[in-house]
Amino acid sequence: MGYAFLLVAIGLLVTWSAHLARERGRNEVGWAFMTLGAGAATFAVGILLIRAAFLDIAPASVLLAASLTPIVGGLIAMFASIFMLYRLPTYASARGSKWPVFRVPIGAQEGLEGFLRLATDGLQFEVGRDPAQTIPYADVLDASVVGECLRIQWRENGARFLPTGGPNTHEWKQARSEAILRRIQERRI
């Protein structure tokens, strides 16, 4: 019964770290293995501590503390790795030059799925079935992040784009919008 409880607790902690990693735009498999590895390493150190305590014929209080170290220490190490992941900022990559977005409806514009692309001649919007619209970088008057959206103003018009294709969290969408904005500003300079 005790081993089953321990295995369930380990499984839940590993799953929690993978889920949290996915929400924060991190590698979920990597963080799951790191959490499991932290627990396993601490468990191994605890076993060595028990062995050393028994070989040295330590007092009962030291033996009790040493016997609790593998399980309690392993769980604490797993919680520590999850806490470390929680404290890291949300990561959203802006690698490449094309990102899936949703054009937020403004006025007569309808909301549509599409792509935002950094082309050599300007910023391209491929939204819905419409042909790609290219805005020369010199015509982009303003680009900023408003909440989760990337707001782009150019000479004739403007639009708001909500990043898609990643975790459906406010933090990730805002971080992705900021990363794309930095890429646009690099091209405008």
N, C-alpha and C positions, 0 to 999 in steps of 0.2 A: 504493500500500500504506500509506504513512504517513497519507494523508488518511482512508482507511477506518478505520485504528486510532484516529485522532483523533475521527472521527464516532461510533464505537462507544463510546469513553470518555466523550464528551459525553452520549450517549444514556443510558449507564449512570448517570452522575452525576445527570442530571435525573430518571431513574426512581427512583433511590435517595432523592433529596430528596422526591419525591412520596410514596413509600412511608413514609418516616419521618414526614412531615407527617400522613399518615392515621393512623398509629399513635399520634401525640401529640395527635390531635383538632384538628389545624390544617387550613387550606385547602390541599389537595394541589395543585390547579391553580395557585394563587397562588405557592406555594413553588417549584413546578417552573419557573414563568416567572421568578421572582426568581433562582433558581440559574442559569438560562440567561442572563438579563440581566446578572448579575454577570460571567459568563464572557465574554459578548459585549462588554460595556463595557471590560473589561480588555484584551481582544483588540484593540479599536479604539484604545485608548491605546497599546498596544504597536506597532501599525502606525504611528501618528503618531511614536513614538519612533524607529522604523527610518528613517522618512522624514527626520526631523530629523538623525539621525546621518549619513545618506548625503549630505544637502545640505551639512553642515558639514565633510565629508571628515574624519571622525573616525578615530582609530587603529583597527587591526584588532580589538583586544580590546573596544573600545566597540561596534564593529559586531557582533561575535559576541554580546555580552550583549544588545544591542538586538534582534537577530534571534531570540533565544530568548524574549524578553519576551512576545510575543503568545500563544504556545501555553502556555508554562509559567505565565505570569501568569494567563491565563484559567482554567487548571485549578486553580491555587491559589485564585483568587477563588471558584470553584465549591465547592471543598472548604471554604472559609471560611464560605460561606452554609449548607452542610450542618452544619458544626460549630456555628454559631450556632443553628440549628434544634434540634440535639441538646441544647444547653444550656438551651433554653427549657423551662419547666415544661409538663407535660401539661395541655391545656385541655379542659374538659368543661363545656358550657353547661347551665344549668338553666333556660333560658328557657321560657316557657309555664307551664302548670300541670298538664300530664299527661305522664308518662314511661313508656316500656315497661320492664317489670321481669320478673324470674323470682323467684317466691316459693320460697325455699330450703326443702326439706322438713325439718321439725322434729317429732319425735314422730309423731302421727297425721296431721299436715298433709302432704299430698302436694305435690311440687314442680310448679308450674304457671306458664305464661306469663300475663302480664296487664299491668295498668296501675296506676300510683300517681298519684293526682290530688289537687291542692290545691283543695278546694271552699270555698265561703263558709262553710258550716256545719261543716266538719271535713275530715279526711283520708279520702279514699276509696280503697278497694282494689277493683279489678275483676280478679279472678283466675279464669281458666278460664271455665267456664259459670256459676259462682256469681253471684248478684245482687251488685251493688255494695254493699260494706260501708262505712258512714261512721262514723268515730270522731271525736267532737267534740274540738277542739284542747285543751280543758280536761281531757279524759280521758287524753291522751297523757302518760304518766308519765316516759318516758325515750326519747330518740332519739339514737343514736350510730352511728359508723362502725366496723365491726369488719372489718379486712382490706379486702376489696372490697365487703362487704355493708353495707346500711343496716339497722340493727336498731332496731325500734320496739316499745316496751312500752306497753300501755294497761291500763286497769283490769281487763278480763276476760281478756286474752290478750297475745300478742306474736308478732312475725313478723320474718323476715329477708328482705330483697329485694336481688337482684343486678341492677344496671342492665344493660339490653341496648340494642340499637339503635345501637351505636357500635363503635369498634375493640375487638377482643377481646384487650385487654391489661390487665394488673393495674393499671398506672398510671392508665389512662383510667377504669376501673371505680371505682377508689378516688376519683379526682377528681370523677367524676359523683356518687357517693354523698355526698361532702362538700358539693358544690354543692346537692344536693337537701336535705341536712340543714340548710344555712343557710336555705333557703327555708322549711322547716318551722318552724325556730326563729323566723323573722320573724313567722310567723302565730301562734305560741304566745304571743308577748309581748303 
